[in-house]
Amino acid sequence: MKKTLSVLYILFMCSPLLIVIGAAFEPQEILRFPPHGISLTWFERVLQTPAFLDAAANSLVVGLLAMVLSVLLGLLAAYALARGSSRYRETILGLLLSPLVIPELVIGLALLQMLILMDIATDLTTLVLAHTVICLPYTVRLLFNGVNAISESLENASLLLGASRGGTIVRVTLPLMKNSIVAAALFAFLTSFDNTVISLFLVDASTMTLPITIYNYVEFNLDPAIAALSTILILLSCVVVSVVSRVSGLDNGGLKK
């Protein structure tokens, strides 16, 4: 019974993806499932459309920069909170996690109003900083747990043997946090890459991201091009997650032979 329920649950969760992938091969200029034939026309069109390629490049750059910033800031905050003795730890942690409970619509509008009041134009930098804000809660939470999972006795032993605090963090703490760092980086990148609401307030013609380009496209077109693009993104995501999991050791619980 449990196996049957598990299979049904997996099918239910995967069925939208299977429908999208199937619709991508439709030869006619209509989005439907099942497809009435097999064609790669829409994949070729996606890969030859400058708007999609430029938007994908923008999303990749923004995602990578937001990932790096949020992981670095998250590491500093997580270590300070986990190893500090402040009685306000939970309050500070709650503030850092607050973007999770605030609607992105509110955050996007607030950031746009702040930029207007400061007379700052929206560009790649402001978009990266905005994405860092929404990625930071994930990195802080994951890295905070990662630091807490490491016994302080290991760090104390390193200090007693003559290593500096910075050397201990680099040689002892960070290697032991490898899996947490990889997971935080993946969460941050995917959160940034898929973001639509906040980007909608802050993008311009030169910083158009892929989710916004897709949103604009489906307003006026209902062909399988979007299904083909979605299929490419699904496959790339699976490949990236698989490779990172194998390299980092996440696929075997972080224990490499």
C-alpha positions in Angstrom: 0.0 0.0 0.0 2.8 2.4 0.9 4.6 1.7 -2.3 1.4 2.3 -4.3 0.9 5.6 -2.6 4.5 6.6 -3.2 4.2 5.8 -6.9 1.0 7.7 -7.2 2.5 10.7 -5.4 5.5 10.6 -7.7 3.3 10.4 -10.8 1.2 13.3 -9.5 4.2 15.5 -8.9 5.9 14.6 -12.2 2.8 14.7 -14.4 3.0 18.5 -15.1 6.7 18.1 -16.2 5.8 15.2 -18.4 3.0 17.1 -20.0 5.3 20.1 -20.7 8.0 17.9 -22.1 5.5 16.1 -24.4 4.0 19.3 -25.6 7.5 20.6 -26.6 7.6 18.1 -29.5 4.3 19.2 -31.1 4.9 20.0 -34.8 2.0 22.4 -35.2 1.9 26.0 -33.9 -0.4 25.1 -31.0 0.4 24.1 -27.4 -1.3 20.8 -26.8 -0.8 17.4 -25.2 -0.4 14.7 -26.3 1.5 16.0 -29.4 0.2 15.1 -32.8 3.6 14.1 -34.1 7.2 14.5 -33.1 9.3 17.6 -34.1 12.3 19.4 -32.9 11.3 22.7 -34.6 10.5 24.5 -31.4 13.8 23.6 -29.8 15.6 25.0 -32.8 13.5 28.2 -32.6 14.3 28.7 -28.9 18.0 28.3 -29.5 17.9 30.7 -32.4 15.8 33.4 -30.7 18.1 36.3 -29.4 15.6 37.4 -26.8 15.6 34.0 -25.1 19.4 33.7 -25.3 20.1 37.2 -24.0 17.6 36.7 -21.1 19.1 33.4 -20.2 22.6 35.0 -20.1 21.3 37.7 -17.8 19.6 35.3 -15.5 22.8 33.2 -15.3 24.9 36.2 -14.4 22.4 37.5 -11.9 22.0 34.1 -10.4 25.7 33.4 -10.0 26.4 36.8 -8.5 23.5 36.6 -6.1 24.5 33.1 -5.2 28.1 34.2 -4.3 27.0 37.2 -2.4 24.3 35.4 -0.4 26.6 32.5 0.4 29.4 34.8 1.6 27.1 36.9 3.7 25.3 33.8 4.9 28.5 32.3 6.1 29.5 35.4 8.0 26.1 35.7 9.6 25.7 31.9 10.3 29.1 31.6 12.0 28.6 34.7 14.1 25.2 33.6 15.2 26.2 29.9 15.9 29.4 30.7 17.7 28.4 33.9 19.3 26.8 34.3 22.8 24.4 37.1 22.1 21.0 36.8 23.9 19.5 38.4 20.8 20.5 35.4 18.5 17.0 34.3 17.8 15.8 37.8 17.2 18.6 38.5 14.7 18.1 35.1 13.0 14.4 35.9 12.7 15.1 39.2 11.1 17.5 37.5 8.6 14.8 35.0 7.7 12.0 37.6 7.5 12.0 37.8 3.7 10.6 34.3 3.7 7.3 35.5 5.3 7.0 38.8 3.5 5.3 38.6 0.1 7.7 39.1 -2.8 5.3 41.7 -4.3 5.8 43.8 -1.2 9.6 43.4 -1.2 9.8 44.3 -4.9 7.6 47.4 -4.5 9.5 48.5 -1.5 12.9 48.1 -3.2 11.6 50.0 -6.3 10.3 52.9 -4.1 13.6 53.0 -2.2 15.6 53.2 -5.5 13.3 56.0 -6.7 13.7 58.0 -3.4 17.5 57.6 -3.6 17.5 58.5 -7.3 19.2 55.3 -8.3 18.4 53.7 -11.7 17.7 50.1 -12.0 20.5 48.1 -13.5 22.3 44.8 -13.1 23.8 45.8 -9.7 20.5 46.6 -8.1 18.9 43.4 -9.5 21.7 41.3 -8.1 21.4 43.0 -4.7 17.6 42.5 -4.7 18.0 38.8 -5.5 20.6 38.5 -2.7 18.0 39.8 -0.3 15.6 36.9 -1.2 18.4 34.3 -1.3 19.9 35.2 2.0 17.3 33.5 4.2 17.9 30.2 2.6 21.7 30.4 2.9 21.6 31.7 6.5 19.3 28.9 7.6 21.3 26.1 5.9 24.7 27.4 6.9 23.6 28.1 10.4 22.6 24.4 10.7 25.8 23.4 9.1 27.9 25.4 11.7 25.8 24.0 14.6 26.5 20.4 13.3 30.2 20.9 13.8 31.6 20.3 17.3 33.3 23.3 18.7 35.9 20.9 20.2 37.4 20.4 16.8 37.9 24.2 16.4 39.2 24.4 19.9 41.7 21.7 19.2 42.9 23.5 16.2 43.3 26.7 18.2 45.2 24.9 20.9 47.6 23.5 18.3 48.5 27.0 17.3 46.2 27.8 14.4 44.7 31.2 14.2 40.9 31.7 14.2 40.9 32.5 10.5 43.1 29.5 9.7 40.8 27.3 11.8 37.8 28.4 9.9 39.5 27.9 6.5 41.1 24.5 7.3 38.6 23.0 9.7 35.2 24.6 9.7 34.7 25.2 6.0 35.7 21.8 4.8 33.3 20.2 7.3 30.6 22.5 6.0 31.1 21.5 2.4 27.7 19.9 1.9 25.9 22.7 3.6 27.7 25.3 1.4 26.8 23.4 -1.8 23.2 23.0 -0.8 23.0 26.7 0.2 24.6 27.7 -3.2 22.1 25.6 -5.1 19.1 27.0 -3.3 20.4 30.5 -3.8 21.0 30.1 -7.5 17.7 28.4 -8.3 15.8 31.0 -6.2 17.4 33.8 -8.1 17.2 32.2 -11.5 13.5 31.4 -11.2 12.4 34.7 -9.6 9.7 36.6 -11.4 7.9 38.9 -9.0 10.9 41.0 -7.7 12.5 41.0 -11.1 9.3 42.4 -12.6 9.8 45.6 -10.6 13.6 46.0 -11.3 14.4 44.8 -14.8 14.9 47.1 -17.8 15.5 46.4 -21.5 19.2 45.6 -20.8 18.7 43.3 -17.8 15.6 41.3 -18.9 15.7 37.9 -17.1 14.5 34.6 -18.5 11.3 34.3 -16.3 10.2 37.8 -17.3 10.9 37.1 -21.0 8.8 33.9 -20.7 6.0 35.9 -19.0 6.0 38.5 -21.7 6.1 35.9 -24.4 3.1 33.8 -23.2 1.0 37.0 -23.1 0.9 37.2 -26.8 1.9 33.7 -28.0 0.6 30.2 -27.2 2.9 27.9 -29.1 5.2 25.0 -28.0 8.3 27.3 -27.9 7.8 27.9 -24.2 7.3 24.1 -23.6 10.6 23.5 -25.5 12.4 26.2 -23.4 11.0 24.7 -20.2 12.1 21.2 -21.3 15.7 22.5 -21.9 15.7 24.1 -18.4 14.4 20.9 -16.8 17.1 18.8 -18.4 19.8 21.4 -17.5 18.6 21.5 -13.9 18.7 17.7 -13.6 22.2 17.6 -15.0 23.5 20.4 -12.8 22.0 18.9 -9.6 23.3 15.4 -10.5 26.8 16.6 -11.2 27.0 18.8 -8.1 25.6 16.0 -5.9 28.2 13.5 -7.2 31.1 16.0 -6.9 30.2 17.1 -3.4 29.2 13.7 -2.1 25.6 14.7 -1.4 24.3 11.7 -3.2 25.8 9.4 -0.6 25.2 11.5 2.4 28.5 13.3 2.1 30.6 10.2 2.7 33.1 9.5 0.0 34.9 6.3 -0.2 
